[in-house]
Amino acid sequence: MKMFKVGPIGKKDSKDKSWTEKEYTNISNIYIYFDDYGINSIQFSFSHKGTQVLSQKYGLFTGHYFQIVMESILSYIFVFLLIRLKDDEYVTGLSGFYSSQKKISVFN
């Protein structure tokens, strides 16, 4: 596998374009940055010659790497979810949902 291509989905007002990772192929980690309103950005870490190489961050550039960041102006808390992949595992999709825990009975 030499490259993968992903296009923007979700918000209708998204300014992002589709993008392609060509340089590295062995994804070792996926960083998913999100807040109370959904996924803000995604970033990949690749295994390359015994080291880890980070891709650029795709999506909104809010928050900092590997930290919980509070944005005082908007009162959002930005966090990330790290997914580690084994050498024989591949990403085939990414999806999610959000809801109000107070309004959904499964959380009672």
Phi and psi restraints in degrees (range 20) as a CNS / XPLOR table:
assign (resid 1 and name C) (resid 2 and name N)
       (resid 2 and name CA) (resid 2 and name C) 1.0 -97.9 20.0 2
assign (resid 2 and name N) (resid 2 and name CA)
       (resid 2 and name C) (resid 3 and name N) 1.0 -29.0 20.0 2
assign (resid 2 and name C) (resid 3 and name N)
       (resid 3 and name CA) (resid 3 and name C) 1.0 -158.9 20.0 2
assign (resid 3 and name N) (resid 3 and name CA)
       (resid 3 and name C) (resid 4 and name N) 1.0 165.9 20.0 2
assign (resid 3 and name C) (resid 4 and name N)
       (resid 4 and name CA) (resid 4 and name C) 1.0 -137.6 20.0 2
assign (resid 4 and name N) (resid 4 and name CA)
       (resid 4 and name C) (resid 5 and name N) 1.0 153.9 20.0 2
assign (resid 4 and name C) (resid 5 and name N)
       (resid 5 and name CA) (resid 5 and name C) 1.0 -131.4 20.0 2
assign (resid 5 and name N) (resid 5 and name CA)
       (resid 5 and name C) (resid 6 and name N) 1.0 136.0 20.0 2
assign (resid 5 and name C) (resid 6 and name N)
       (resid 6 and name CA) (resid 6 and name C) 1.0 -133.8 20.0 2
assign (resid 6 and name N) (resid 6 and name CA)
       (resid 6 and name C) (resid 7 and name N) 1.0 139.6 20.0 2
assign (resid 6 and name C) (resid 7 and name N)
       (resid 7 and name CA) (resid 7 and name C) 1.0 -110.1 20.0 2
assign (resid 7 and name N) (resid 7 and name CA)
       (resid 7 and name C) (resid 8 and name N) 1.0 160.1 20.0 2
assign (resid 7 and name C) (resid 8 and name N)
       (resid 8 and name CA) (resid 8 and name C) 1.0 -71.6 20.0 2
assign (resid 8 and name N) (resid 8 and name CA)
       (resid 8 and name C) (resid 9 and name N) 1.0 142.7 20.0 2
assign (resid 8 and name C) (resid 9 and name N)
       (resid 9 and name CA) (resid 9 and name C) 1.0 -139.1 20.0 2
assign (resid 9 and name N) (resid 9 and name CA)
       (resid 9 and name C) (resid 10 and name N) 1.0 169.4 20.0 2
assign (resid 9 and name C) (resid 10 and name N)
       (resid 10 and name CA) (resid 10 and name C) 1.0 104.1 20.0 2
assign (resid 10 and name N) (resid 10 and name CA)
       (resid 10 and name C) (resid 11 and name N) 1.0 -117.1 20.0 2
assign (resid 10 and name C) (resid 11 and name N)
       (resid 11 and name CA) (resid 11 and name C) 1.0 -58.4 20.0 2
assign (resid 11 and name N) (resid 11 and name CA)
       (resid 11 and name C) (resid 12 and name N) 1.0 138.3 20.0 2
assign (resid 11 and name C) (resid 12 and name N)
       (resid 12 and name CA) (resid 12 and name C) 1.0 -71.0 20.0 2
assign (resid 12 and name N) (resid 12 and name CA)
       (resid 12 and name C) (resid 13 and name N) 1.0 -25.0 20.0 2
assign (resid 12 and name C) (resid 13 and name N)
       (resid 13 and name CA) (resid 13 and name C) 1.0 -92.4 20.0 2
assign (resid 13 and name N) (resid 13 and name CA)
       (resid 13 and name C) (resid 14 and name N) 1.0 17.1 20.0 2
assign (resid 13 and name C) (resid 14 and name N)
       (resid 14 and name CA) (resid 14 and name C) 1.0 -60.9 20.0 2
assign (resid 14 and name N) (resid 14 and name CA)
       (resid 14 and name C) (resid 15 and name N) 1.0 131.6 20.0 2
assign (resid 14 and name C) (resid 15 and name N)
       (resid 15 and name CA) (resid 15 and name C) 1.0 -93.8 20.0 2
assign (resid 15 and name N) (resid 15 and name CA)
       (resid 15 and name C) (resid 16 and name N) 1.0 -6.6 20.0 2
assign (resid 15 and name C) (resid 16 and name N)
       (resid 16 and name CA) (resid 16 and name C) 1.0 -73.8 20.0 2
assign (resid 16 and name N) (resid 16 and name CA)
       (resid 16 and name C) (resid 17 and name N) 1.0 151.1 20.0 2
assign (resid 16 and name C) (resid 17 and name N)
       (resid 17 and name CA) (resid 17 and name C) 1.0 -107.2 20.0 2
assign (resid 17 and name N) (resid 17 and name CA)
       (resid 17 and name C) (resid 18 and name N) 1.0 170.1 20.0 2
assign (resid 17 and name C) (resid 18 and name N)
       (resid 18 and name CA) (resid 18 and name C) 1.0 -67.0 20.0 2
assign (resid 18 and name N) (resid 18 and name CA)
       (resid 18 and name C) (resid 19 and name N) 1.0 155.7 20.0 2
assign (resid 18 and name C) (resid 19 and name N)
       (resid 19 and name CA) (resid 19 and name C) 1.0 -142.3 20.0 2
assign (resid 19 and name N) (resid 19 and name CA)
       (resid 19 and name C) (resid 20 and name N) 1.0 160.5 20.0 2
assign (resid 19 and name C) (resid 20 and name N)
       (resid 20 and name CA) (resid 20 and name C) 1.0 -136.2 20.0 2
assign (resid 20 and name N) (resid 20 and name CA)
       (resid 20 and name C) (resid 21 and name N) 1.0 135.0 20.0 2
assign (resid 20 and name C) (resid 21 and name N)
       (resid 21 and name CA) (resid 21 and name C) 1.0 -98.5 20.0 2
assign (resid 21 and name N) (resid 21 and name CA)
       (resid 21 and name C) (resid 22 and name N) 1.0 116.0 20.0 2
assign (resid 21 and name C) (resid 22 and name N)
       (resid 22 and name CA) (resid 22 and name C) 1.0 -111.1 20.0 2
assign (resid 22 and name N) (resid 22 and name CA)
       (resid 22 and name C) (resid 23 and name N) 1.0 -29.8 20.0 2
assign (resid 22 and name C) (resid 23 and name N)
       (resid 23 and name CA) (resid 23 and name C) 1.0 -71.8 20.0 2
assign (resid 23 and name N) (resid 23 and name CA)
       (resid 23 and name C) (resid 24 and name N) 1.0 -41.9 20.0 2
assign (resid 23 and name C) (resid 24 and name N)
       (resid 24 and name CA) (resid 24 and name C) 1.0 -122.3 20.0 2
assign (resid 24 and name N) (resid 24 and name CA)
       (resid 24 and name C) (resid 25 and name N) 1.0 150.4 20.0 2
assign (resid 24 and name C) (resid 25 and name N)
       (resid 25 and name CA) (resid 25 and name C) 1.0 -122.9 20.0 2
assign (resid 25 and name N) (resid 25 and name CA)
       (resid 25 and name C) (resid 26 and name N) 1.0 -17.2 20.0 2
assign (resid 25 and name C) (resid 26 and name N)
       (resid 26 and name CA) (resid 26 and name C) 1.0 -96.9 20.0 2
assign (resid 26 and name N) (resid 26 and name CA)
       (resid 26 and name C) (resid 27 and name N) 1.0 87.0 20.0 2
assign (resid 26 and name C) (resid 27 and name N)
       (resid 27 and name CA) (resid 27 and name C) 1.0 -69.1 20.0 2
assign (resid 27 and name N) (resid 27 and name CA)
       (resid 27 and name C) (resid 28 and name N) 1.0 129.0 20.0 2
assign (resid 27 and name C) (resid 28 and name N)
       (resid 28 and name CA) (resid 28 and name C) 1.0 -109.5 20.0 2
assign (resid 28 and name N) (resid 28 and name CA)
       (resid 28 and name C) (resid 29 and name N) 1.0 -31.0 20.0 2
assign (resid 28 and name C) (resid 29 and name N)
       (resid 29 and name CA) (resid 29 and name C) 1.0 -140.7 20.0 2
assign (resid 29 and name N) (resid 29 and name CA)
       (resid 29 and name C) (resid 30 and name N) 1.0 152.4 20.0 2
assign (resid 29 and name C) (resid 30 and name N)
       (resid 30 and name CA) (resid 30 and name C) 1.0 -126.1 20.0 2
assign (resid 30 and name N) (resid 30 and name CA)
       (resid 30 and name C) (resid 31 and name N) 1.0 128.4 20.0 2
assign (resid 30 and name C) (resid 31 and name N)
       (resid 31 and name CA) (resid 31 and name C) 1.0 -108.4 20.0 2
assign (resid 31 and name N) (resid 31 and name CA)
       (resid 31 and name C) (resid 32 and name N) 1.0 120.9 20.0 2
assign (resid 31 and name C) (resid 32 and name N)
       (resid 32 and name CA) (resid 32 and name C) 1.0 -114.8 20.0 2
assign (resid 32 and name N) (resid 32 and name CA)
       (resid 32 and name C) (resid 33 and name N) 1.0 115.0 20.0 2
assign (resid 32 and name C) (resid 33 and name N)
       (resid 33 and name CA) (resid 33 and name C) 1.0 -98.2 20.0 2
assign (resid 33 and name N) (resid 33 and name CA)
       (resid 33 and name C) (resid 34 and name N) 1.0 132.0 20.0 2
assign (resid 33 and name C) (resid 34 and name N)
       (resid 34 and name CA) (resid 34 and name C) 1.0 -148.8 20.0 2
assign (resid 34 and name N) (resid 34 and name CA)
       (resid 34 and name C) (resid 35 and name N) 1.0 167.6 20.0 2
assign (resid 34 and name C) (resid 35 and name N)
       (resid 35 and name CA) (resid 35 and name C) 1.0 -137.2 20.0 2
assign (resid 35 and name N) (resid 35 and name CA)
       (resid 35 and name C) (resid 36 and name N) 1.0 -163.1 20.0 2
assign (resid 35 and name C) (resid 36 and name N)
       (resid 36 and name CA) (resid 36 and name C) 1.0 -65.5 20.0 2
assign (resid 36 and name N) (resid 36 and name CA)
       (resid 36 and name C) (resid 37 and name N) 1.0 -14.9 20.0 2
assign (resid 36 and name C) (resid 37 and name N)
       (resid 37 and name CA) (resid 37 and name C) 1.0 -107.3 20.0 2
assign (resid 37 and name N) (resid 37 and name CA)
       (resid 37 and name C) (resid 38 and name N) 1.0 -3.2 20.0 2
assign (resid 37 and name C) (resid 38 and name N)
       (resid 38 and name CA) (resid 38 and name C) 1.0 138.4 20.0 2
assign (resid 38 and name N) (resid 38 and name CA)
       (resid 38 and name C) (resid 39 and name N) 1.0 -170.3 20.0 2
assign (resid 38 and name C) (resid 39 and name N)
       (resid 39 and name CA) (resid 39 and name C) 1.0 -77.3 20.0 2
assign (resid 39 and name N) (resid 39 and name CA)
       (resid 39 and name C) (resid 40 and name N) 1.0 129.1 20.0 2
assign (resid 39 and name C) (resid 40 and name N)
       (resid 40 and name CA) (resid 40 and name C) 1.0 -93.3 20.0 2
assign (resid 40 and name N) (resid 40 and name CA)
       (resid 40 and name C) (resid 41 and name N) 1.0 -41.6 20.0 2
assign (resid 40 and name C) (resid 41 and name N)
       (resid 41 and name CA) (resid 41 and name C) 1.0 -161.0 20.0 2
assign (resid 41 and name N) (resid 41 and name CA)
       (resid 41 and name C) (resid 42 and name N) 1.0 168.8 20.0 2
assign (resid 41 and name C) (resid 42 and name N)
       (resid 42 and name CA) (resid 42 and name C) 1.0 -137.7 20.0 2
assign (resid 42 and name N) (resid 42 and name CA)
       (resid 42 and name C) (resid 43 and name N) 1.0 146.4 20.0 2
assign (resid 42 and name C) (resid 43 and name N)
       (resid 43 and name CA) (resid 43 and name C) 1.0 -144.0 20.0 2
assign (resid 43 and name N) (resid 43 and name CA)
       (resid 43 and name C) (resid 44 and name N) 1.0 150.7 20.0 2
assign (resid 43 and name C) (resid 44 and name N)
       (resid 44 and name CA) (resid 44 and name C) 1.0 -120.1 20.0 2
assign (resid 44 and name N) (resid 44 and name CA)
       (resid 44 and name C) (resid 45 and name N) 1.0 150.3 20.0 2
assign (resid 44 and name C) (resid 45 and name N)
       (resid 45 and name CA) (resid 45 and name C) 1.0 -119.0 20.0 2
assign (resid 45 and name N) (resid 45 and name CA)
       (resid 45 and name C) (resid 46 and name N) 1.0 134.0 20.0 2
assign (resid 45 and name C) (resid 46 and name N)
       (resid 46 and name CA) (resid 46 and name C) 1.0 -115.8 20.0 2
assign (resid 46 and name N) (resid 46 and name CA)
       (resid 46 and name C) (resid 47 and name N) 1.0 142.4 20.0 2
assign (resid 46 and name C) (resid 47 and name N)
       (resid 47 and name CA) (resid 47 and name C) 1.0 -82.8 20.0 2
assign (resid 47 and name N) (resid 47 and name CA)
       (resid 47 and name C) (resid 48 and name N) 1.0 123.3 20.0 2
assign (resid 47 and name C) (resid 48 and name N)
       (resid 48 and name CA) (resid 48 and name C) 1.0 -145.6 20.0 2
assign (resid 48 and name N) (resid 48 and name CA)
       (resid 48 and name C) (resid 49 and name N) 1.0 112.1 20.0 2
assign (resid 48 and name C) (resid 49 and name N)
       (resid 49 and name CA) (resid 49 and name C) 1.0 52.5 20.0 2
assign (resid 49 and name N) (resid 49 and name CA)
       (resid 49 and name C) (resid 50 and name N) 1.0 43.8 20.0 2
assign (resid 49 and name C) (resid 50 and name N)
       (resid 50 and name CA) (resid 50 and name C) 1.0 81.8 20.0 2
assign (resid 50 and name N) (resid 50 and name CA)
       (resid 50 and name C) (resid 51 and name N) 1.0 2.6 20.0 2
assign (resid 50 and name C) (resid 51 and name N)
       (resid 51 and name CA) (resid 51 and name C) 1.0 -124.2 20.0 2
assign (resid 51 and name N) (resid 51 and name CA)
       (resid 51 and name C) (resid 52 and name N) 1.0 167.6 20.0 2
assign (resid 51 and name C) (resid 52 and name N)
       (resid 52 and name CA) (resid 52 and name C) 1.0 -102.4 20.0 2
assign (resid 52 and name N) (resid 52 and name CA)
       (resid 52 and name C) (resid 53 and name N) 1.0 130.6 20.0 2
assign (resid 52 and name C) (resid 53 and name N)
       (resid 53 and name CA) (resid 53 and name C) 1.0 -119.0 20.0 2
assign (resid 53 and name N) (resid 53 and name CA)
       (resid 53 and name C) (resid 54 and name N) 1.0 128.7 20.0 2
assign (resid 53 and name C) (resid 54 and name N)
       (resid 54 and name CA) (resid 54 and name C) 1.0 -88.8 20.0 2
assign (resid 54 and name N) (resid 54 and name CA)
       (resid 54 and name C) (resid 55 and name N) 1.0 139.9 20.0 2
assign (resid 54 and name C) (resid 55 and name N)
       (resid 55 and name CA) (resid 55 and name C) 1.0 -78.3 20.0 2
assign (resid 55 and name N) (resid 55 and name CA)
       (resid 55 and name C) (resid 56 and name N) 1.0 175.1 20.0 2
assign (resid 55 and name C) (resid 56 and name N)
       (resid 56 and name CA) (resid 56 and name C) 1.0 -70.6 20.0 2
assign (resid 56 and name N) (resid 56 and name CA)
       (resid 56 and name C) (resid 57 and name N) 1.0 165.7 20.0 2
assign (resid 56 and name C) (resid 57 and name N)
       (resid 57 and name CA) (resid 57 and name C) 1.0 -91.1 20.0 2
assign (resid 57 and name N) (resid 57 and name CA)
       (resid 57 and name C) (resid 58 and name N) 1.0 125.3 20.0 2
assign (resid 57 and name C) (resid 58 and name N)
       (resid 58 and name CA) (resid 58 and name C) 1.0 -101.8 20.0 2
assign (resid 58 and name N) (resid 58 and name CA)
       (resid 58 and name C) (resid 59 and name N) 1.0 126.4 20.0 2
assign (resid 58 and name C) (resid 59 and name N)
       (resid 59 and name CA) (resid 59 and name C) 1.0 118.1 20.0 2
assign (resid 59 and name N) (resid 59 and name CA)
       (resid 59 and name C) (resid 60 and name N) 1.0 -150.8 20.0 2
assign (resid 59 and name C) (resid 60 and name N)
       (resid 60 and name CA) (resid 60 and name C) 1.0 -72.4 20.0 2
assign (resid 60 and name N) (resid 60 and name CA)
       (resid 60 and name C) (resid 61 and name N) 1.0 144.5 20.0 2
assign (resid 60 and name C) (resid 61 and name N)
       (resid 61 and name CA) (resid 61 and name C) 1.0 -100.5 20.0 2
assign (resid 61 and name N) (resid 61 and name CA)
       (resid 61 and name C) (resid 62 and name N) 1.0 44.3 20.0 2
assign (resid 61 and name C) (resid 62 and name N)
       (resid 62 and name CA) (resid 62 and name C) 1.0 -95.1 20.0 2
assign (resid 62 and name N) (resid 62 and name CA)
       (resid 62 and name C) (resid 63 and name N) 1.0 150.8 20.0 2
assign (resid 62 and name C) (resid 63 and name N)
       (resid 63 and name CA) (resid 63 and name C) 1.0 84.1 20.0 2
assign (resid 63 and name N) (resid 63 and name CA)
       (resid 63 and name C) (resid 64 and name N) 1.0 174.5 20.0 2
assign (resid 63 and name C) (resid 64 and name N)
       (resid 64 and name CA) (resid 64 and name C) 1.0 -123.2 20.0 2
assign (resid 64 and name N) (resid 64 and name CA)
       (resid 64 and name C) (resid 65 and name N) 1.0 158.6 20.0 2
assign (resid 64 and name C) (resid 65 and name N)
       (resid 65 and name CA) (resid 65 and name C) 1.0 -65.2 20.0 2
assign (resid 65 and name N) (resid 65 and name CA)
       (resid 65 and name C) (resid 66 and name N) 1.0 138.2 20.0 2
assign (resid 65 and name C) (resid 66 and name N)
       (resid 66 and name CA) (resid 66 and name C) 1.0 59.8 20.0 2
assign (resid 66 and name N) (resid 66 and name CA)
       (resid 66 and name C) (resid 67 and name N) 1.0 26.8 20.0 2
assign (resid 66 and name C) (resid 67 and name N)
       (resid 67 and name CA) (resid 67 and name C) 1.0 -140.9 20.0 2
assign (resid 67 and name N) (resid 67 and name CA)
       (resid 67 and name C) (resid 68 and name N) 1.0 158.9 20.0 2
assign (resid 67 and name C) (resid 68 and name N)
       (resid 68 and name CA) (resid 68 and name C) 1.0 -89.9 20.0 2
assign (resid 68 and name N) (resid 68 and name CA)
       (resid 68 and name C) (resid 69 and name N) 1.0 125.5 20.0 2
assign (resid 68 and name C) (resid 69 and name N)
       (resid 69 and name CA) (resid 69 and name C) 1.0 -120.8 20.0 2
assign (resid 69 and name N) (resid 69 and name CA)
       (resid 69 and name C) (resid 70 and name N) 1.0 132.7 20.0 2
assign (resid 69 and name C) (resid 70 and name N)
       (resid 70 and name CA) (resid 70 and name C) 1.0 -100.8 20.0 2
assign (resid 70 and name N) (resid 70 and name CA)
       (resid 70 and name C) (resid 71 and name N) 1.0 126.9 20.0 2
assign (resid 70 and name C) (resid 71 and name N)
       (resid 71 and name CA) (resid 71 and name C) 1.0 -99.6 20.0 2
assign (resid 71 and name N) (resid 71 and name CA)
       (resid 71 and name C) (resid 72 and name N) 1.0 103.5 20.0 2
assign (resid 71 and name C) (resid 72 and name N)
       (resid 72 and name CA) (resid 72 and name C) 1.0 -66.3 20.0 2
assign (resid 72 and name N) (resid 72 and name CA)
       (resid 72 and name C) (resid 73 and name N) 1.0 -31.9 20.0 2
assign (resid 72 and name C) (resid 73 and name N)
       (resid 73 and name CA) (resid 73 and name C) 1.0 -66.7 20.0 2
assign (resid 73 and name N) (resid 73 and name CA)
       (resid 73 and name C) (resid 74 and name N) 1.0 -42.4 20.0 2
assign (resid 73 and name C) (resid 74 and name N)
       (resid 74 and name CA) (resid 74 and name C) 1.0 -100.4 20.0 2
assign (resid 74 and name N) (resid 74 and name CA)
       (resid 74 and name C) (resid 75 and name N) 1.0 -7.2 20.0 2
assign (resid 74 and name C) (resid 75 and name N)
       (resid 75 and name CA) (resid 75 and name C) 1.0 58.7 20.0 2
assign (resid 75 and name N) (resid 75 and name CA)
       (resid 75 and name C) (resid 76 and name N) 1.0 33.6 20.0 2
assign (resid 75 and name C) (resid 76 and name N)
       (resid 76 and name CA) (resid 76 and name C) 1.0 -96.6 20.0 2
assign (resid 76 and name N) (resid 76 and name CA)
       (resid 76 and name C) (resid 77 and name N) 1.0 150.6 20.0 2
assign (resid 76 and name C) (resid 77 and name N)
       (resid 77 and name CA) (resid 77 and name C) 1.0 -112.4 20.0 2
assign (resid 77 and name N) (resid 77 and name CA)
       (resid 77 and name C) (resid 78 and name N) 1.0 119.3 20.0 2
assign (resid 77 and name C) (resid 78 and name N)
       (resid 78 and name CA) (resid 78 and name C) 1.0 -100.5 20.0 2
assign (resid 78 and name N) (resid 78 and name CA)
       (resid 78 and name C) (resid 79 and name N) 1.0 128.5 20.0 2
assign (resid 78 and name C) (resid 79 and name N)
       (resid 79 and name CA) (resid 79 and name C) 1.0 -132.4 20.0 2
assign (resid 79 and name N) (resid 79 and name CA)
       (resid 79 and name C) (resid 80 and name N) 1.0 173.9 20.0 2
assign (resid 79 and name C) (resid 80 and name N)
       (resid 80 and name CA) (resid 80 and name C) 1.0 -133.8 20.0 2
assign (resid 80 and name N) (resid 80 and name CA)
       (resid 80 and name C) (resid 81 and name N) 1.0 159.1 20.0 2
assign (resid 80 and name C) (resid 81 and name N)
       (resid 81 and name CA) (resid 81 and name C) 1.0 -119.0 20.0 2
assign (resid 81 and name N) (resid 81 and name CA)
       (resid 81 and name C) (resid 82 and name N) 1.0 127.7 20.0 2
assign (resid 81 and name C) (resid 82 and name N)
       (resid 82 and name CA) (resid 82 and name C) 1.0 -104.3 20.0 2
assign (resid 82 and name N) (resid 82 and name CA)
       (resid 82 and name C) (resid 83 and name N) 1.0 127.5 20.0 2
assign (resid 82 and name C) (resid 83 and name N)
       (resid 83 and name CA) (resid 83 and name C) 1.0 -115.6 20.0 2
assign (resid 83 and name N) (resid 83 and name CA)
       (resid 83 and name C) (resid 84 and name N) 1.0 122.2 20.0 2
assign (resid 83 and name C) (resid 84 and name N)
       (resid 84 and name CA) (resid 84 and name C) 1.0 -98.4 20.0 2
assign (resid 84 and name N) (resid 84 and name CA)
       (resid 84 and name C) (resid 85 and name N) 1.0 134.6 20.0 2
assign (resid 84 and name C) (resid 85 and name N)
       (resid 85 and name CA) (resid 85 and name C) 1.0 -111.2 20.0 2
assign (resid 85 and name N) (resid 85 and name CA)
       (resid 85 and name C) (resid 86 and name N) 1.0 144.5 20.0 2
assign (resid 85 and name C) (resid 86 and name N)
       (resid 86 and name CA) (resid 86 and name C) 1.0 -82.2 20.0 2
assign (resid 86 and name N) (resid 86 and name CA)
       (resid 86 and name C) (resid 87 and name N) 1.0 165.8 20.0 2
assign (resid 86 and name C) (resid 87 and name N)
       (resid 87 and name CA) (resid 87 and name C) 1.0 -59.4 20.0 2
assign (resid 87 and name N) (resid 87 and name CA)
       (resid 87 and name C) (resid 88 and name N) 1.0 -28.5 20.0 2
assign (resid 87 and name C) (resid 88 and name N)
       (resid 88 and name CA) (resid 88 and name C) 1.0 -98.5 20.0 2
assign (resid 88 and name N) (resid 88 and name CA)
       (resid 88 and name C) (resid 89 and name N) 1.0 11.3 20.0 2
assign (resid 88 and name C) (resid 89 and name N)
       (resid 89 and name CA) (resid 89 and name C) 1.0 -103.7 20.0 2
assign (resid 89 and name N) (resid 89 and name CA)
       (resid 89 and name C) (resid 90 and name N) 1.0 148.2 20.0 2
assign (resid 89 and name C) (resid 90 and name N)
       (resid 90 and name CA) (resid 90 and name C) 1.0 -133.7 20.0 2
assign (resid 90 and name N) (resid 90 and name CA)
       (resid 90 and name C) (resid 91 and name N) 1.0 150.5 20.0 2
assign (resid 90 and name C) (resid 91 and name N)
       (resid 91 and name CA) (resid 91 and name C) 1.0 -84.3 20.0 2
assign (resid 91 and name N) (resid 91 and name CA)
       (resid 91 and name C) (resid 92 and name N) 1.0 125.8 20.0 2
assign (resid 91 and name C) (resid 92 and name N)
       (resid 92 and name CA) (resid 92 and name C) 1.0 -115.6 20.0 2
assign (resid 92 and name N) (resid 92 and name CA)
       (resid 92 and name C) (resid 93 and name N) 1.0 -12.0 20.0 2
assign (resid 92 and name C) (resid 93 and name N)
       (resid 93 and name CA) (resid 93 and name C) 1.0 179.6 20.0 2
assign (resid 93 and name N) (resid 93 and name CA)
       (resid 93 and name C) (resid 94 and name N) 1.0 165.6 20.0 2
assign (resid 93 and name C) (resid 94 and name N)
       (resid 94 and name CA) (resid 94 and name C) 1.0 -145.7 20.0 2
assign (resid 94 and name N) (resid 94 and name CA)
       (resid 94 and name C) (resid 95 and name N) 1.0 125.6 20.0 2
assign (resid 94 and name C) (resid 95 and name N)
       (resid 95 and name CA) (resid 95 and name C) 1.0 -148.5 20.0 2
assign (resid 95 and name N) (resid 95 and name CA)
       (resid 95 and name C) (resid 96 and name N) 1.0 168.3 20.0 2
assign (resid 95 and name C) (resid 96 and name N)
       (resid 96 and name CA) (resid 96 and name C) 1.0 -172.1 20.0 2
assign (resid 96 and name N) (resid 96 and name CA)
       (resid 96 and name C) (resid 97 and name N) 1.0 179.5 20.0 2
assign (resid 96 and name C) (resid 97 and name N)
       (resid 97 and name CA) (resid 97 and name C) 1.0 -151.6 20.0 2
assign (resid 97 and name N) (resid 97 and name CA)
       (resid 97 and name C) (resid 98 and name N) 1.0 164.3 20.0 2
assign (resid 97 and name C) (resid 98 and name N)
       (resid 98 and name CA) (resid 98 and name C) 1.0 -138.1 20.0 2
assign (resid 98 and name N) (resid 98 and name CA)
       (resid 98 and name C) (resid 99 and name N) 1.0 156.3 20.0 2
assign (resid 98 and name C) (resid 99 and name N)
       (resid 99 and name CA) (resid 99 and name C) 1.0 -160.1 20.0 2
assign (resid 99 and name N) (resid 99 and name CA)
       (resid 99 and name C) (resid 100 and name N) 1.0 170.8 20.0 2
assign (resid 99 and name C) (resid 100 and name N)
       (resid 100 and name CA) (resid 100 and name C) 1.0 -88.2 20.0 2
assign (resid 100 and name N) (resid 100 and name CA)
       (resid 100 and name C) (resid 101 and name N) 1.0 119.0 20.0 2
assign (resid 100 and name C) (resid 101 and name N)
       (resid 101 and name CA) (resid 101 and name C) 1.0 -61.6 20.0 2
assign (resid 101 and name N) (resid 101 and name CA)
       (resid 101 and name C) (resid 102 and name N) 1.0 -28.3 20.0 2
assign (resid 101 and name C) (resid 102 and name N)
       (resid 102 and name CA) (resid 102 and name C) 1.0 -72.4 20.0 2
assign (resid 102 and name N) (resid 102 and name CA)
       (resid 102 and name C) (resid 103 and name N) 1.0 -26.4 20.0 2
assign (resid 102 and name C) (resid 103 and name N)
       (resid 103 and name CA) (resid 103 and name C) 1.0 -96.8 20.0 2
assign (resid 103 and name N) (resid 103 and name CA)
       (resid 103 and name C) (resid 104 and name N) 1.0 -14.0 20.0 2
assign (resid 103 and name C) (resid 104 and name N)
       (resid 104 and name CA) (resid 104 and name C) 1.0 -102.3 20.0 2
assign (resid 104 and name N) (resid 104 and name CA)
       (resid 104 and name C) (resid 105 and name N) 1.0 124.3 20.0 2
assign (resid 104 and name C) (resid 105 and name N)
       (resid 105 and name CA) (resid 105 and name C) 1.0 -68.8 20.0 2
assign (resid 105 and name N) (resid 105 and name CA)
       (resid 105 and name C) (resid 106 and name N) 1.0 -23.7 20.0 2
assign (resid 105 and name C) (resid 106 and name N)
       (resid 106 and name CA) (resid 106 and name C) 1.0 -61.4 20.0 2
assign (resid 106 and name N) (resid 106 and name CA)
       (resid 106 and name C) (resid 107 and name N) 1.0 -23.1 20.0 2
assign (resid 106 and name C) (resid 107 and name N)
       (resid 107 and name CA) (resid 107 and name C) 1.0 -90.5 20.0 2
assign (resid 107 and name N) (resid 107 and name CA)
       (resid 107 and name C) (resid 108 and name N) 1.0 -3.6 20.0 2
